[in-house]
Amino acid sequence: MHQKPKILVCSESSKVSSGFGVYNKYLLEGLHNTGNYEVAEFASYGLIGDKERFNIPWKYYPNGIQNVDPRQNQFAQSQENHFGKWRFDRVVLDFQPDIVIDVRDYWMSAYQQKSPLRKYFHWILMPTIDSSPQQDEWLDTYINADAIFTYSDWGRDVLLDQTSKNINFIDVASPCADLSMFKYDPNKDSIKQALGLNANAVVLGTVMRNQKRKLFPELIQTFENIVEESIKNNYVFKDNLILYLHTSYPDAGWDIPNLIKNSKVSNRIFFTYNCKKCGKVFASNFSGVVQQCSTCGTKSATIPNVSNGINTSVLSKIMNIFDLYIQYSICEGFGMPQIEAAACGVPILTMNYSAMTDIINNINAEPINIGTYFKELETSAIRTYPDHKDTATKVISLLNMPNQLRQRKGFYSSEIVKQKYSWQHTVEKWIKYIDGVDYKKYQKKWESKAEIIPLLDINSLPSTNNVYATIYMLQEQYLSKLGLSMNDYWLLKQIQMAQDGHFTAGPEIKPYSLNDLIQNLNTMINNHNNAETARTNPHILKSEDYIDYANRK
């Protein structure tokens, strides 16, 4: 029996420049540095070689593979494999964690609920609650988790309300700013010039990944309206106002070149470029995916993205040139760059919806009124569009403020960030809960004998027209051993389909029967039995390169 709790953190990768990547980096570092736990990372976007390349000090299980890998077809069979599903059970069998933590979106971690090894670890989730209502299937997963943290006060309230407090809610553990990096820099003019901007530029800036939910088209159009209004009214900043978009392209979101081409103020819109050859970071109007570096002259400068980001110190300097930070999005699970910009003394303007309300309530950000509420087709959640006139009015009002008053507003938010949003404080919340988990209970389970479940025979089931009653009779001998209950969302859905005799798949209506349900349960039983056999006979497990890599000294 091991002496320290074993903690597996499932992440995108602690070395990816995404919100999840940054959060898990600080969480893993905080847990590892205590010396009180045996920590491992299961990195969905990680590759063999990352541990050495990024000097990762904890055990590291990579999930990703190269495009030429012969396992690519298997990997591509399910989107969930990109988030770790195809390797999760094998990683769990190898590491035998007492605690599994996942700080990601629902669809990145939901597969873990149905793992045949689920009862052998304490499962802690911190999902990004970015809108309401949450889907019933998602709520079922959160209720079945052993513990729930949330990103925001708003997310906490949504989950407690929708689950009627039937989740084991622990705490709000919000993302933070690295206060050693994100801080006010008085050399704003010289930073602008170093980036290739005019020292007199008045900068409306944002840091948002290029995703569908980020409102880049609306932001560019609103900025165009602000420019027209400033010229019409001869505002002092009219000639120097620029929009700085620190974003990614190409990415899964908007066609940036098309947005710029159709804008009347494209000459006032700037992006971050990073030279892959000499490392120079500079600002430029959009000039293609790859452009000539302003320093070394080679055509090797690209717009950063999550896998090729700029370092934190440079991002802090970019944020320091902003006169105003704006978050324009239909929803947010939190929106970490808002906190980072505020730490740099930049006033924040953000949407008055979802987790962005935390930024308004907690650090005195300026709220943008909501123009429209709508139900999104893909998620059935309520999303929002901003009141663009209200946005323009508030941007103009803030930029017309005397510099000292605007700076005072930013400095006030910065002081709140220092008090409320430190990584040390957030990690301490995790440690406080983890130290109260009876991890030895899970160690005993790992050492228990195998529990093999016989397959179901539909012919031996009692004859009844009520599918629910038939499955109910399997509860003690089968369902409970599979980690299922008669309240389980997945099982209830299966029962309903079998009772109806069909299910819908897009525009199609397909047949479904009790026999199909029993086959699905038998698949779960086979997975359970295989996992039990492997757990108690680890020598039969096939050697895998990602397992060998994680265990390499």
RODO-2510 file (C-alpha; in nm, 4 decimals, decimal comma):
residues 553
     n   res          X          Y          Z
     1     m     0,0000     0,0000     0,0000
     2     h     0,1492     0,3346    -0,1070
     3     q     0,2021     0,6098     0,1499
     4     k     0,0968     0,9131    -0,0553
     5     p    -0,2368     0,9744    -0,2309
     6     k    -0,2045     0,9136    -0,6048
     7     i    -0,3657     1,1884    -0,8115
     8     l    -0,4285     1,1704    -1,1867
     9     v    -0,5071     1,5052    -1,3507
    10     c    -0,6722     1,4750    -1,6922
    11     s    -0,5894     1,7810    -1,8998
    12     e    -0,5559     1,9143    -2,2533
    13     s    -0,1878     1,9509    -2,1640
    14     s    -0,0227     2,1647    -1,9009
    15     k     0,2031     2,3032    -2,1761
    16     v    -0,0767     2,4206    -2,4077
    17     s    -0,1565     2,7940    -2,4105
    18     s    -0,5318     2,7460    -2,3629
    19     g    -0,7421     2,8309    -2,0586
    20     f    -0,7565     2,4632    -1,9597
    21     g    -0,3843     2,4232    -2,0235
    22     v    -0,2893     2,7182    -1,8023
    23     y    -0,5254     2,6148    -1,5218
    24     n    -0,3960     2,2582    -1,5131
    25     k    -0,0355     2,3810    -1,5241
    26     y    -0,0801     2,5763    -1,2016
    27     l    -0,2876     2,3014    -1,0395
    28     l    -0,0321     2,0313    -1,1223
    29     e     0,2591     2,2479    -1,0110
    30     g     0,0830     2,3327    -0,6859
    31     l     0,0042     1,9702    -0,6046
    32     h     0,3470     1,8433    -0,7110
    33     n     0,5411     2,1076    -0,5183
    34     t     0,3846     2,0100    -0,1849
    35     g     0,5638     1,6752    -0,2004
    36     n     0,2560     1,5238    -0,0342
    37     y     0,1129     1,3472    -0,3374
    38     e     0,2173     1,1232    -0,6223
    39     v     0,0976     1,3236    -0,9217
    40     a     0,0465     1,2207    -1,2840
    41     e    -0,0942     1,4019    -1,5866
    42     f    -0,2988     1,2424    -1,8640
    43     a    -0,2580     1,4991    -2,1424
    44     s    -0,5149     1,4652    -2,4217
    45     y    -0,3064     1,6854    -2,6535
    46     g     0,0257     1,5568    -2,5225
    47     l     0,2816     1,3697    -2,7318
    48     i     0,5723     1,1418    -2,6545
    49     g     0,8694     1,3740    -2,6090
    50     d     0,6804     1,6530    -2,4321
    51     k     0,8163     1,5619    -2,0892
    52     e     1,1759     1,6288    -2,1932
    53     r     1,0918     1,9233    -2,4198
    54     f     0,9039     2,1092    -2,1465
    55     n     1,0885     1,9740    -1,8391
    56     i     0,7738     1,8238    -1,6860
    57     p     0,8641     1,6904    -1,3389
    58     w     0,5600     1,4643    -1,2793
    59     k     0,4542     1,1420    -1,4491
    60     y     0,3148     1,2259    -1,7932
    61     y     0,0838     1,0059    -2,0020
    62     p     0,0449     1,1464    -2,3565
    63     n    -0,2804     1,0801    -2,5414
    64     g    -0,1974     1,2323    -2,8795
    65     i    -0,0292     1,0633    -3,1754
    66     q     0,1439     1,1870    -3,4889
    67     n    -0,0507     1,2039    -3,8167
    68     v     0,1572     0,9196    -3,9639
    69     d     0,0924     0,6871    -3,6675
    70     p    -0,0702     0,3580    -3,7813
    71     r    -0,3218     0,3949    -3,4950
    72     q    -0,4666     0,7077    -3,6573
    73     n    -0,7772     0,5241    -3,7860
    74     q    -0,8582     0,3943    -3,4400
    75     f    -0,7953     0,7379    -3,2903
    76     a    -1,0325     0,9020    -3,5405
    77     q    -1,3226     0,6657    -3,4723
    78     s    -1,4590     0,8844    -3,1934
    79     q    -1,4219     1,2526    -3,1080
    80     e    -1,3955     1,1461    -2,7431
    81     n    -1,0663     0,9726    -2,8254
    82     h    -0,9161     1,3171    -2,8799
    83     f    -0,9959     1,3849    -2,5147
    84     g    -0,8536     1,0559    -2,3884
    85     k    -1,1319     0,7971    -2,4021
    86     w    -0,9351     0,5341    -2,5968
    87     r    -0,6498     0,5343    -2,3430
    88     f    -0,8106     0,6365    -2,0148
    89     d    -0,8744     0,2890    -1,8738
    90     r    -0,5250     0,1701    -1,9652
    91     v    -0,3720     0,4751    -1,7954
    92     v    -0,5862     0,4187    -1,4854
    93     l    -0,4844     0,0520    -1,4729
    94     d    -0,1195     0,1527    -1,4877
    95     f    -0,1204     0,4419    -1,2399
    96     q    -0,3987     0,3116    -1,0113
    97     p    -0,4992     0,6579    -0,8894
    98     d    -0,6911     0,7202    -0,5694
    99     i    -0,8180     1,0513    -0,7093
   100     v    -0,8939     1,1569    -1,0681
   101     i    -0,9363     1,5295    -1,1412
   102     d    -1,0743     1,6732    -1,4643
   103     v    -1,0967     2,0496    -1,5212
   104     r    -1,2455     2,0645    -1,8712
   105     d    -1,5730     2,0848    -2,0625
   106     y    -1,8398     1,8195    -2,0084
   107     w    -1,7831     1,6416    -2,3405
   108     m    -1,4117     1,6095    -2,2647
   109     s    -1,4625     1,4149    -1,9429
   110     a    -1,8087     1,2519    -1,9517
   111     y    -1,6730     0,9185    -2,0792
   112     q    -1,4986     0,8684    -1,7449
   113     q    -1,8368     0,8160    -1,5767
   114     k    -1,8841     0,4898    -1,7680
   115     s    -1,5326     0,3597    -1,7088
   116     p    -1,5379     0,0029    -1,5752
   117     l    -1,2785     0,1239    -1,3235
   118     r    -1,4904     0,4123    -1,1956
   119     k    -1,5388     0,2694    -0,8436
   120     y    -1,1635     0,2545    -0,7879
   121     f    -1,1044     0,6309    -0,7787
   122     h    -1,2503     0,9445    -0,6236
   123     w    -1,3758     1,1489    -0,9196
   124     i    -1,3539     1,5301    -0,8982
   125     l    -1,4851     1,7496    -1,1788
   126     m    -1,4654     2,1219    -1,2380
   127     p    -1,6810     2,1789    -1,5480
   128     t    -1,7045     2,5077    -1,7346
   129     i    -2,0608     2,6238    -1,6736
   130     d    -2,0985     2,8939    -1,9364
   131     s    -2,4756     2,9077    -1,9826
   132     s    -2,8124     2,7932    -1,8566
   133     p    -2,9955     2,5626    -1,8641
   134     q    -2,7490     2,2765    -1,8522
   135     q    -2,8597     1,9580    -2,0305
   136     d    -3,0057     1,6746    -1,8193
   137     e    -2,7316     1,4360    -1,9305
   138     w    -2,4663     1,6790    -1,8105
   139     l    -2,6395     1,7279    -1,4758
   140     d    -2,6539     1,3494    -1,4291
   141     t    -2,2757     1,3330    -1,4725
   142     y    -2,2173     1,6108    -1,2195
   143     i    -2,4492     1,4451    -0,9676
   144     n    -2,2578     1,1179    -1,0079
   145     a    -1,9186     1,2790    -0,9549
   146     d    -1,7767     1,2467    -0,6025
   147     a    -1,7065     1,6188    -0,5855
   148     i    -1,7689     1,9322    -0,7912
   149     f    -1,5709     2,2541    -0,8043
   150     t    -1,6807     2,5421    -1,0284
   151     y    -1,5025     2,8160    -1,2179
   152     s    -1,7390     3,0904    -1,1070
   153     d    -1,9994     3,1960    -0,8536
   154     w    -2,2453     3,2119    -1,1439
   155     g    -2,1686     2,8523    -1,2444
   156     r    -2,2070     2,7382    -0,8834
   157     d    -2,5522     2,8950    -0,8609
   158     v    -2,6661     2,7386    -1,1907
   159     l    -2,5617     2,3874    -1,0845
   160     l    -2,7025     2,4093    -0,7334
   161     d    -3,0319     2,5387    -0,8693
   162     q    -3,0709     2,2882    -1,1537
   163     t    -2,9687     1,9857    -0,9463
   164     s    -3,1706     2,0993    -0,6421
   165     k    -2,8385     2,0911    -0,4536
   166     n    -2,7910     1,7204    -0,5326
   167     i    -2,4260     1,7653    -0,6259
   168     n    -2,1412     1,7452    -0,3775
   169     f    -2,0375     2,1057    -0,4356
   170     i    -1,7048     2,1888    -0,2718
   171     d    -1,5926     2,5389    -0,3693
   172     v    -1,5436     2,7983    -0,6407
   173     a    -1,1808     2,7632    -0,7558
   174     s    -1,1571     3,0335    -1,0197
   175     p    -0,8689     3,0721    -1,2648
   176     c    -0,6262     3,3452    -1,1686
   177     a    -0,3500     3,5652    -1,2992
   178     d     0,0178     3,4917    -1,2422
   179     l     0,0785     3,8075    -1,0409
   180     s     0,4539     3,7777    -1,0833
   181     m     0,3994     3,8235    -1,4579
   182     f     0,0752     4,0150    -1,5032
   183     k     0,1292     4,3521    -1,3430
   184     y     0,1263     4,7182    -1,4363
   185     d     0,4150     4,8345    -1,6548
   186     p     0,4549     5,2143    -1,6690
   187     n     0,6538     5,1939    -1,9936
   188     k     0,3432     5,1732    -2,2105
   189     d     0,4709     5,3997    -2,4890
   190     s     0,8024     5,2174    -2,5268
   191     i     0,6231     4,8794    -2,5362
   192     k     0,3999     5,0078    -2,8158
   193     q     0,7021     5,1191    -3,0135
   194     a     0,8812     4,7883    -2,9533
   195     l     0,5764     4,6118    -3,0969
   196     g     0,5827     4,8419    -3,3991
   197     l     0,2903     5,0632    -3,2971
   198     n     0,2677     5,4408    -3,2690
   199     a     0,3424     5,5540    -2,9150
   200     n     0,0285     5,7698    -2,9274
   201     a    -0,2013     5,4782    -3,0180
   202     v    -0,5164     5,4481    -2,8089
   203     v    -0,5771     5,0748    -2,7817
   204     l    -0,9047     4,8876    -2,7424
   205     g    -0,7795     4,5325    -2,6935
   206     t    -0,8945     4,1772    -2,6386
   207     v    -0,7361     3,8348    -2,5890
   208     m    -0,9744     3,5661    -2,7141
   209     r    -0,9217     3,2414    -2,8977
   210     n    -1,0763     3,2350    -3,2459
   211     q    -1,3897     3,0311    -3,1699
   212     k    -1,7493     3,0504    -3,2867
   213     r    -1,8730     3,1875    -2,9537
   214     k    -1,6287     3,4785    -2,9604
   215     l    -1,8009     3,7665    -3,1348
   216     f    -1,5235     3,8901    -3,3625
   217     p    -1,7569     3,9997    -3,6476
   218     e    -1,9712     4,2031    -3,4072
   219     l    -1,6677     4,3475    -3,2308
   220     i    -1,5139     4,4627    -3,5590
   221     q    -1,8447     4,6181    -3,6712
   222     t    -1,8938     4,7909    -3,3337
   223     f    -1,5375     4,9205    -3,3501
   224     e    -1,6114     5,0611    -3,6954
   225     n    -1,9124     5,2440    -3,5488
   226     i    -1,6977     5,3781    -3,2633
   227     v    -1,4417     5,5139    -3,5105
   228     e    -1,7133     5,6846    -3,7155
   229     e    -1,8670     5,8359    -3,4023
   230     s    -1,5291     5,9604    -3,2774
   231     i    -1,4531     6,1294    -3,6102
   232     k    -1,8013     6,2793    -3,6316
   233     n    -1,7719     6,4279    -3,2810
   234     n    -1,4022     6,5173    -3,3084
   235     y    -1,3043     6,3166    -3,0014
   236     v    -0,9427     6,3613    -2,8972
   237     f    -0,8608     5,9940    -2,9644
   238     k    -1,0226     5,9861    -3,3115
   239     d    -0,6993     5,9631    -3,5137
   240     n    -0,5133     5,7236    -3,2853
   241     l    -0,7760     5,4644    -3,1932
   242     i    -0,6905     5,1044    -3,2882
   243     l    -0,8415     4,7617    -3,2203
   244     y    -0,5889     4,5027    -3,1051
   245     l    -0,7008     4,1406    -3,1511
   246     h    -0,4672     3,8951    -2,9817
   247     t    -0,6259     3,5823    -3,1255
   248     s    -0,5475     3,2764    -3,3354
   249     y    -0,5658     3,2106    -3,7079
   250     p    -0,6119     2,9660    -3,8628
   251     d    -0,8329     2,8038    -3,6001
   252     a    -1,1750     2,6472    -3,5605
   253     g    -1,3570     2,9800    -3,5609
   254     w    -1,3984     3,2834    -3,7845
   255     d    -1,2543     3,3569    -4,1276
   256     i    -1,0367     3,6450    -4,0100
   257     p    -0,9166     3,7542    -4,3584
   258     n    -1,2763     3,7850    -4,4753
   259     l    -1,3751     3,9889    -4,1689
   260     i    -1,0831     4,2268    -4,2257
   261     k    -1,1436     4,2548    -4,6009
   262     n    -1,5007     4,3684    -4,5452
   263     s    -1,4171     4,6228    -4,2753
   264     k    -1,3875     4,9952    -4,3449
   265     v    -1,1312     5,0281    -4,0662
   266     s    -0,8998     4,7361    -4,1484
   267     n    -0,5982     4,9706    -4,1265
   268     r    -0,6815     5,0270    -3,7579
   269     i    -0,7028     4,6545    -3,6668
   270     f    -0,3841     4,4874    -3,5437
   271     f    -0,2797     4,1320    -3,4620
   272     t     0,0116     3,9697    -3,2816
   273     y     0,2737     3,7994    -3,5000
   274     n     0,5553     3,5827    -3,3688
   275     c     0,8638     3,5027    -3,5750
   276     k     0,9510     3,1346    -3,5546
   277     k     1,3098     3,2030    -3,6597
   278     c     1,4301     3,4916    -3,4414
   279     g     1,1510     3,4958    -3,1798
   280     k     1,0507     3,8562    -3,2425
   281     v     0,6930     3,9406    -3,1383
   282     f     0,5358     4,2360    -3,3153
   283     a     0,1990     4,3904    -3,3971
   284     s     0,0776     4,4221    -3,7527
   285     n    -0,2311     4,4667    -3,9643
   286     f    -0,3411     4,1283    -4,0954
   287     s    -0,0946     4,0236    -4,3640
   288     g    -0,1640     3,6573    -4,4251
   289     v    -0,1075     3,3432    -4,2234
   290     v     0,2705     3,3857    -4,2620
   291     q     0,4368     3,7218    -4,3143
   292     q     0,7833     3,8715    -4,3233
   293     c     0,9406     3,9324    -3,9853
   294     s     0,9990     4,2998    -3,9053
   295     t     1,3360     4,2152    -3,7463
   296     c     1,5135     3,9314    -3,9284
   297     g     1,3379     3,9793    -4,2612
   298     t     1,2518     3,6114    -4,3135
   299     k     0,8992     3,5089    -4,4010
   300     s     0,8466     3,3110    -4,0820
   301     a     0,6162     3,5226    -3,8647
   302     t     0,2782     3,3679    -3,7767
   303     i    -0,0182     3,4494    -3,5539
   304     p     0,0175     3,2545    -3,2247
   305     n    -0,2234     2,9768    -3,1293
   306     v    -0,2755     2,7387    -2,8354
   307     s     0,0007     2,5028    -2,9477
   308     n     0,2391     2,7799    -3,0547
   309     g     0,1749     3,0565    -2,8057
   310     i     0,3908     3,3430    -2,6868
   311     n     0,5366     3,3379    -2,3383
   312     t     0,3540     3,4915    -2,0435
   313     s     0,5886     3,7860    -2,0003
   314     v     0,5279     3,8974    -2,3596
   315     l     0,1510     3,8562    -2,3246
   316     s     0,1669     4,0743    -2,0138
   317     k     0,3432     4,3471    -2,2124
   318     i     0,0792     4,3274    -2,4849
   319     m    -0,1964     4,3646    -2,2270
   320     n    -0,0159     4,6631    -2,0770
   321     i    -0,0566     4,8634    -2,3987
   322     f    -0,4365     4,8320    -2,3781
   323     d    -0,6247     5,1413    -2,2674
   324     l    -0,9375     4,9303    -2,2381
   325     y    -0,9957     4,5535    -2,2461
   326     i    -1,3189     4,4173    -2,3965
   327     q    -1,4696     4,0664    -2,3732
   328     y    -1,7224     4,0096    -2,6529
   329     s    -1,8675     3,6605    -2,6353
   330     i    -2,2063     3,4871    -2,6329
   331     c    -2,1007     3,3108    -2,3094
   332     e    -1,7955     3,2310    -2,0995
   333     g    -1,6998     2,9608    -1,8521
   334     f    -1,4824     3,2311    -1,6971
   335     g    -1,2646     3,4264    -1,9420
   336     m    -0,9215     3,4200    -1,7765
   337     p    -0,7621     3,7012    -1,9874
   338     q    -1,0001     3,9472    -1,8213
   339     i    -0,8347     3,8794    -1,4859
   340     e    -0,4875     3,8984    -1,6408
   341     a    -0,5627     4,2321    -1,8085
   342     a    -0,7107     4,3679    -1,4857
   343     a    -0,3939     4,2629    -1,3011
   344     c    -0,2067     4,4871    -1,5473
   345     g    -0,4245     4,7822    -1,4424
   346     v    -0,6436     4,7810    -1,7543
   347     p    -1,0150     4,8699    -1,7123
   348     i    -1,2436     4,5837    -1,8214
   349     l    -1,5614     4,5996    -2,0282
   350     t    -1,7497     4,2687    -2,0384
   351     m    -2,0848     4,1080    -2,1129
   352     n    -2,3426     4,1030    -1,8345
   353     y    -2,4130     3,7300    -1,8704
   354     s    -2,2850     3,3903    -1,7596
   355     a    -1,9525     3,3714    -1,5768
   356     m    -1,8623     3,7186    -1,7039
   357     t    -2,0926     3,8495    -1,4303
   358     d    -1,8284     3,7336    -1,1800
   359     i    -1,5855     3,9787    -1,3410
   360     i    -1,8424     4,2568    -1,3096
   361     n    -1,9354     4,1732    -0,9507
   362     n    -1,5904     4,0887    -0,8181
   363     i    -1,3487     4,3325    -0,9828
   364     n    -1,5759     4,6236    -1,0722
   365     a    -1,5694     4,5682    -1,4511
   366     e    -1,7987     4,7794    -1,6671
   367     p    -2,1031     4,5720    -1,7790
   368     i    -2,2194     4,5571    -2,1405
   369     n    -2,5959     4,5368    -2,1592
   370     i    -2,7510     4,2367    -2,3315
   371     g    -2,9206     4,3103    -2,6625
   372     t    -3,0677     3,9662    -2,7364
   373     y    -3,1156     3,6329    -2,5621
   374     f    -3,1485     3,3249    -2,7820
   375     k    -3,1554     2,9470    -2,7505
   376     e    -2,8609     2,7802    -2,9229
   377     l    -2,9469     2,4853    -3,1470
   378     e    -2,6437     2,2698    -3,0587
   379     t    -2,6720     2,2938    -2,6784
   380     s    -3,0315     2,4123    -2,6105
   381     a    -2,8696     2,6678    -2,3801
   382     i    -2,9545     3,0356    -2,3583
   383     r    -2,6878     3,2494    -2,5230
   384     t    -2,6661     3,6239    -2,5708
   385     y    -2,5666     3,8986    -2,8083
   386     p    -2,4559     4,2348    -2,6703
   387     d    -2,6313     4,5661    -2,7132
   388     h    -2,3833     4,7098    -2,9633
   389     k    -2,4995     5,0689    -2,9051
   390     d    -2,4415     5,0290    -2,5330
   391     t    -2,0949     4,8896    -2,6079
   392     a    -2,0049     5,1858    -2,8285
   393     t    -2,1387     5,4352    -2,5734
   394     k    -1,9373     5,2833    -2,2890
   395     v    -1,6153     5,2476    -2,4894
   396     i    -1,6374     5,6125    -2,5949
   397     s    -1,7192     5,7229    -2,2397
   398     l    -1,4220     5,5351    -2,0936
   399     l    -1,1798     5,6546    -2,3615
   400     n    -1,2977     6,0142    -2,3169
   401     m    -1,2102     5,9957    -1,9487
   402     p    -0,8958     6,1792    -1,8425
   403     n    -0,6098     5,9257    -1,8398
   404     q    -0,5662     5,9543    -1,4638
   405     l    -0,9324     5,8692    -1,3949
   406     r    -0,9287     5,5733    -1,6329
   407     q    -0,6026     5,4471    -1,4828
   408     r    -0,7477     5,4821    -1,1347
   409     k    -1,0376     5,2613    -1,2391
   410     g    -0,7936     5,0028    -1,3730
   411     f    -0,5721     5,0171    -1,0644
   412     y    -0,8742     4,9629    -0,8399
   413     s    -0,9575     4,6400    -1,0273
   414     s    -0,5916     4,5392    -1,0135
   415     e    -0,5885     4,5601    -0,6341
   416     i    -0,8995     4,3397    -0,6135
   417     v    -0,7381     4,0821    -0,8419
   418     k    -0,4363     4,0664    -0,6120
   419     q    -0,6613     3,9964    -0,3136
   420     k    -0,9116     3,7587    -0,4738
   421     y    -0,7473     3,5856    -0,7704
   422     s    -0,4122     3,4321    -0,6765
   423     w    -0,3084     3,0845    -0,7912
   424     q    -0,1826     3,0067    -0,4429
   425     h    -0,5292     3,0694    -0,2994
   426     t    -0,6963     2,8579    -0,5698
   427     v    -0,4582     2,5623    -0,5283
   428     e    -0,5058     2,5773    -0,1512
   429     k    -0,8783     2,5149    -0,2040
   430     w    -0,7975     2,1962    -0,3940
   431     i    -0,5447     2,0817    -0,1353
   432     k    -0,7894     2,1422     0,1507
   433     y    -1,0433     1,9111    -0,0103
   434     i    -0,7971     1,6476    -0,1331
   435     d    -0,6449     1,6138     0,2147
   436     g    -0,9878     1,5178     0,3474
   437     v    -1,0401     1,2325     0,0986
   438     d    -1,0034     0,8846     0,2486
   439     y    -0,7605     0,7695    -0,0187
   440     k    -0,6733     0,4458     0,1649
   441     k    -1,0288     0,3285     0,0969
   442     y    -0,9487     0,3313    -0,2740
   443     q    -0,6139     0,1590    -0,2206
   444     k    -0,7989    -0,1298    -0,0572
   445     k    -1,0332    -0,1484    -0,3550
   446     w    -0,7396    -0,1679    -0,5947
   447     e    -0,6069    -0,4633    -0,3951
   448     s    -0,9417    -0,6495    -0,3839
   449     k    -1,0198    -0,9726    -0,5691
   450     a    -1,1679    -0,9615    -0,9187
   451     e    -1,5466    -0,9427    -0,9422
   452     i    -1,6623    -1,1183    -1,2602
   453     i    -2,0232    -1,0658    -1,3715
   454     p    -2,2009    -1,3298    -1,5847
   455     l    -2,3433    -1,2125    -1,9154
   456     l    -2,7154    -1,1513    -1,9413
   457     d    -2,9304    -1,3998    -2,1332
   458     i    -3,2419    -1,2314    -2,2678
   459     n    -3,4194    -1,5669    -2,2853
   460     s    -3,3863    -1,6120    -1,9096
   461     l    -3,5426    -1,2742    -1,8294
   462     p    -3,9024    -1,2705    -1,7023
   463     s    -4,1571    -1,2038    -1,9755
   464     t    -4,3149    -0,8598    -1,9350
   465     n    -4,4320    -0,5720    -2,1477
   466     n    -4,2778    -0,3238    -1,9057
   467     v    -3,9094    -0,2747    -1,9905
   468     y    -3,8506    -0,0669    -1,6771
   469     a    -3,9800    -0,3498    -1,4568
   470     t    -3,7591    -0,6007    -1,6398
   471     i    -3,4443    -0,3942    -1,5927
   472     y    -3,5389    -0,3091    -1,2336
   473     m    -3,5128    -0,6787    -1,1459
   474     l    -3,1501    -0,6739    -1,2609
   475     q    -3,0555    -0,4007    -1,0167
   476     e    -2,8798    -0,5925    -0,7404
   477     q    -2,7085    -0,8658    -0,9410
   478     y    -2,6005    -0,6566    -1,2402
   479     l    -2,6646    -0,2825    -1,2406
   480     s    -2,5087    -0,1896    -0,9075
   481     k    -2,1940    -0,3847    -0,9972
   482     l    -2,1716    -0,1851    -1,3215
   483     g    -2,2045     0,1436    -1,1347
   484     l    -2,5581     0,1963    -1,2676
   485     s    -2,8788     0,2822    -1,0853
   486     m    -3,2390     0,3164    -1,1949
   487     n    -3,1910     0,6951    -1,1792
   488     d    -2,9020     0,6888    -1,4252
   489     y    -2,9733     0,9160    -1,7234
   490     w    -2,8132     0,6813    -1,9766
   491     l    -3,0022     0,3768    -1,8485
   492     l    -3,3371     0,5565    -1,8308
   493     k    -3,2893     0,6754    -2,1878
   494     q    -3,2111     0,3198    -2,3010
   495     i    -3,5198     0,1883    -2,1214
   496     q    -3,7406     0,4533    -2,2788
   497     m    -3,6099     0,3738    -2,6283
   498     a    -3,6685     0,0020    -2,5766
   499     q    -4,0192     0,0693    -2,4432
   500     d    -4,0991     0,2937    -2,7411
   501     g    -3,9410     0,0486    -2,9841
   502     h    -3,7367     0,3181    -3,1596
   503     f    -3,5005     0,6147    -3,1255
   504     t    -3,4246     0,9150    -3,3426
   505     a    -3,0870     0,9853    -3,5014
   506     g    -3,1081     1,3206    -3,6767
   507     p    -3,3911     1,2937    -3,9303
   508     e    -3,4016     0,9124    -3,9051
   509     i    -3,6193     0,6916    -3,6845
   510     k    -3,4419     0,3656    -3,6026
   511     p    -3,5758     0,0516    -3,4306
   512     y    -3,4647    -0,0292    -3,0760
   513     s    -3,5697    -0,3194    -2,8555
   514     l    -3,5065    -0,4820    -2,5193
   515     n    -3,2628    -0,7106    -2,7007
   516     d    -3,0586    -0,4027    -2,8064
   517     l    -3,0572    -0,2803    -2,4481
   518     i    -2,9382    -0,6155    -2,3189
   519     q    -2,6604    -0,6175    -2,5810
   520     n    -2,5458    -0,2752    -2,4585
   521     l    -2,5474    -0,3974    -2,0992
   522     n    -2,3502    -0,7058    -2,2031
   523     t    -2,0943    -0,4804    -2,3680
   524     m    -2,0569    -0,2999    -2,0349
   525     i    -2,0287    -0,6353    -1,8563
   526     n    -1,7543    -0,7492    -2,0966
   527     n    -1,5654    -0,4220    -2,0429
   528     h    -1,6064    -0,4636    -1,6676
   529     n    -1,4815    -0,8228    -1,6699
   530     n    -1,1851    -0,7394    -1,8927
   531     a    -1,0901    -0,4504    -1,6637
   532     e    -1,1232    -0,6702    -1,3548
   533     t    -0,9066    -0,9402    -1,5102
   534     a    -0,6410    -0,6850    -1,6078
   535     r    -0,6543    -0,5153    -1,2670
   536     t    -0,5826    -0,8376    -1,0822
   537     n    -0,3448    -0,9791    -1,3444
   538     p    -0,1436    -0,6801    -1,4688
   539     h     0,1137    -0,9058    -1,6346
   540     i    -0,1369    -0,9826    -1,9124
   541     l    -0,1530    -0,6194    -2,0229
   542     k     0,0017    -0,5449    -2,3596
   543     s     0,3018    -0,3140    -2,3617
   544     e     0,2093     0,0359    -2,4875
   545     d     0,4521     0,3111    -2,5874
   546     y     0,2666     0,5857    -2,3970
   547     i     0,2649     0,3733    -2,0796
   548     d     0,6345     0,2888    -2,1137
   549     y     0,7051     0,6590    -2,1766
   550     a     0,5190     0,7668    -1,8615
   551     n     0,7116     0,5152    -1,6497
   552     r     1,0506     0,6011    -1,7957
   553     k     1,2826     0,7406    -1,5290
***
